[in-house]
Amino acid sequence: MTDDLLELQDVVVRYGGIEAVRGISFNVADGELVTLIGGNGAGKTTTLTTISGIKRPSGGTISFAGERIDNLPAHEVVELGVCQAPEGRRIFPRMSVRENLVMGAFARGSAKQADVDRVFDLFPVLKERQKQAGGTLSGGEQQMLAIGRALMSEPKLLMLDEPSMGLAPKFVEKIFELLGDIHSQGTTILLVEQNAHLALQIADRGYVLESGEIVLEDDAKKLLGNDQVRKAYLGES
Amino acid sequence: MDFLADCATNVADQFWAQTRNGLTLGSIYAMIALGYTMVYGVLQLINFAHSEVFMVSTVAALYAIPAFGVTDGDPATGIAVIFILIGVLLCCMAASGALAVLLERLAYRPLRKRHAPRLSFLISAIGASLFIQYLFVLMDGQHYLFPIRGIADPLGTPLLIIGGFLAVVAIGLLVTGTRRGEEGWVDAGTLAGLGAIATLILGAILVIKLPDILGPTPQSVPELFSTSTVFTLFGAPISNKRIMVVVVTVVMLVILDAFVRRTRMGRGIRAVAQDSEAASLMGVNINRVVVVTFLVGGLMAGAAGLLYQIVLGAPAFWFIGFKPGIKAFVAAVLGGIGNIRGAMLGGLLLGLVEAYAVPCIGTQWIDVTAFVVLVAVLMFRPTGILGEQVGA
């Protein structure tokens, strides 16, 4: 593994008086697929929105490719090559599927037909629906669109926030399969998931987040076999 | 019954003339309404100072028209009309656009930075509106620079204003206290309170000094070109001025529509309107989008101001923006606030309804119609005719 692409050091994030993230540190190396797992309210989404620059950390540092990014506004973080498919998908509901994809390339300037075609190759269903308004797609299709949109920015680091949430099992499997493909084509991925089993299967390494703190970190395979993880997140007793 | 019968005959008699009037005025409403609706789209804020953005255009026309060599009683003729018209139009649009951007910077952005509650924006909007109005009360339209009235007393008035303002800030700070909030020096409530107090005191000063400093009368703007009938539509003469209004409006609306639908910045504006957080995750600079939105709204209001001035011979006047401003607001709500095409439709519809009401109830009651129509439509379609579709 080469240098760290993303590095968080003692990051603290507050909502009013409440500490949602309490001094977490982790890193993602170039080319890795790292997953952040944990239950509701563990601070996963807060961590991602903070990396993206939507939320400001009240302590600690975040660096990307050796540069501090914790003081940058969100649009500059995207320009550096960090893009996320956010929780709840956040498709632009009254833009067409194609326009949603073109919005994904906003930070780069303009989208080329070839870029759009590449996403269509990955998600053929989006091609069929390219003229439809984003808001009319099913949940699974919207998730594909959200991932496709994030890919349009040609991110150096792709962050995904619970891509499995609210989807039928067959969609979930398909999306995780595609994530594995995207990763094997060389994109660095930070994946936030509640579905620990699936996430750890495709990840290189994993971190377990609980009440805003990292309680475990290890290779994904080892975490899959870890008793604590199996009890808490894999539903085994 | 007699009333209704009379009404029907009168409207039938004047149908084409009133249609013409309605479309002209409606075009102007539509252009102003776009500013309300676009700003609402990106910020969910009604910019009540937008009528002043419109007003500034009539003042700009007062200075720009003579600057192009057209004086009172000596209108431009021939092909020169087109060039002068475009020149003056650009000046008016620039003035209004600049004011709109300034408003965003001074009246709204500080509140946004501090995550102020909605109410603070409303107070700030009203305060800014009054502030700009009274600032123009101080202007003397007879001169071509920006002199303040009371030349016999050249320092008195500015000193009074600056002193008054400083006093207000001091009082405001004393009353509300200086608190170091989580994200700023003074919190939003303090700022809003300051704005309100400043407006009240400035207003009071102006009223006391009124006989001395008021630019008392509306200033008539030199006629840019003289009216002539180009053709007759079913007995209703159509003048060159009305044709100009329609041409300018159509051109502006087509450009706006293309801008919003086809350009990168236009897509950014729509994205922010639909989901501002997702937009910034795609790399959209929200602040820039907000500035551009205010600018575009201002440019449209600036064009509308000049057209209004030319076609109705309206004067440059600190209060001239109030009525068209509030009507355009009604038009925006009528069409569906936040909806760009709704604003266009609402404007035209309101202009027409008002025009058709004239033969029935007379011009003195005309302003009531706008609100009656608004109430009637909102009873059946609470989100307006085309619906509140932000960023569609």
Interface residues (C-beta under 8 A of the other chain):
Chain A: S52 G53 I54 P73 A74 H75 V78 E79 C83 Q84 P86 R90 I91 F92 P93 R94 M95 E99 V102 M103 G104 F106 A107 R108 G109 S110 R149 S153
Chain B: R264 R267 G268 R270 A271 Q274 D275 E277 A278 A279 S280 L281 M282 G283 V284 N285 I286 Q389 G391 A392
